[in-house]
Amino acid sequence: MQAPPIWQRLLAALAYLLPWSDAFPFGRGLFGLFPALQWLGVPVLPVALLEQVVPFGGLVLFLVLFLAVVRNNQVPYLIRFNVLQAILIDIVVVLITLIFQVLQLAALDFVGKTLSNTVFIGILVLVLFAMIQNLRGKDADIPSLSEAVRMQL
């Protein structure tokens, strides 16, 4: 089996900027200790700018990606698979953000920072794994999540 073209692999990898843009603020505690980590936010700037400039930008981006990419059978499978997987990861990150806000976990010094750092590092590892797998031309197989994506496609 031949590897997908490079443009498909790049677009599939770029899909993971969506969950990364929502998980990036969780790293605030680490940025003071390791200032170099702030450079990981540079790829997120276009997505964050779009979400802030356009009213309901996050919802609009979600709907465009879901309706124009995931549900469009003319888009290559690799791109559809990874966009849907990135959307599902982003939904989890948004739910974690809501839990942090409701329980006011950011106000708790040690516990809040520890949980926030854990979310940041976890999503960072997940996004890096998925991007590297895509650039290699393989599916980023994440247990349970990838199975749910395959059932939807």
N, C-alpha and C positions, 0 to 999 in steps of 0.2 A: 504494500500500500504506500502510495506516494504522499509526502507531506503537503499540507495546504500551502498556497502561495503566501509569500511574506506579508502582503497587505492584509490578508485575512487574519494572520497571526497577530499582527500589530493592532488591528481593530478589536480583536478579541481580548487582547491584553489591556487595551485602553478602557474597556468596560469596567475594570476594577478600580478606576479612579472615582467612581460614584461612591462605593462604600468607604473608600479611603478618605474622601472629602468629609464625610460625616464622622469618621473615627478620629481624624487628626486632632480635634480639640481635646481629646482625652489625654494627649501627651504633654499638656501644659506643665505638669509637675516634673517631667523628665527634661523639658527644655532648659530649665534652670540649671540642672546638673550636667547636662550634655548639650551645649548650645548647637553643636553640629547637627543634631537631630532636626532642627528647624528647616534644614535644607530639604527634608522629605516632604515639606509642604509646597514646594515650588510646582510640582506637577498638578497639584490640587487647585491652584489659583484659577484657571479658566472655569472649572466646575463650580467653585465657590462663588466666583464673580457672577456667573449665570444665575445661580440660585438666589443671589442677593438682589441683582438688578431687575430681573423679571418677577412681577408679583406672583406669588405661589410658585417660585422657580423650581423648587424640589418636586412638587407635584407635577408640574408641566414636564419636567425632564423625565420623571418616572413614566408618565403617560406616553410621551413620545417614544421612549425606548421600548416600552412594552407593546404599544400598538404598531409602531412603524418597523420595529426590528424583530421582536420575539414572535409576533403573530403573522409576520410576512414570510410566506414560504419561499419567496424568491431570494431571500437573504441566505447566504451559506449557513449550514448547520453549525459549524464551529462558532460563528459569531452569535447566532441565536442562543446556543447553549450557554456561552459565557456571559452574555448580557443578562439572561434570565438568572443565572447563578449569582451574578453581581447584584442584581436587584434583590434577590432573596437575602443575601448577606447584608445589604443596605437596610432592609426592613428590620433585621435583627439589631443592627446598630442603632437605628432610630428608636426601637423599643427599649434598648438599654439606656439610651439618652433620656427617654421619658421616665424610666425607673429612677435614674439618678436625680431627675428634677423633682419627682413626686416625693421620694424618700429623703431628699436634700442630702444626698451622700457626698456632694462636693463640699458641704460645710463641715463634715467630719474630717478632722485633720489626717490622722494616720490611715484610718480605714478607707476614707474617700480617695485619698491619693493612691493607696495600694490597689484598690479596685479599678480606678481610672487608668493607672499604669498597666494593669493586667489587660484591660480591654484594648488599650493602645498597642501593646506589644503583640497580643493575640491577633488583632486584625492586620497588623503590619506583616506578621509571618504568613497569615492566610493570603493576603494580597500578593506578597512577593512570590509565594509558592505558585499561585494561579498565574501570575504574569510570566514567570520563568517557564512553567509548563506550556503556556500558550506560545511563547517565543520558540520553544523546542518543537512545536507542532503537535503537541499531545493535549488530550483533555485534562483539565485540572480536576482530578477525581477526589472530591471531598466526601467522605462517608455520609450517608443519609441525604445530604443536600443534593449531591449529583444525581442520586436516584430519584428524588422528587422532581428535579429539573427534567430528567429523561422521561418521566411519566407525563409531564406537561407538554413536552414537544412531541 
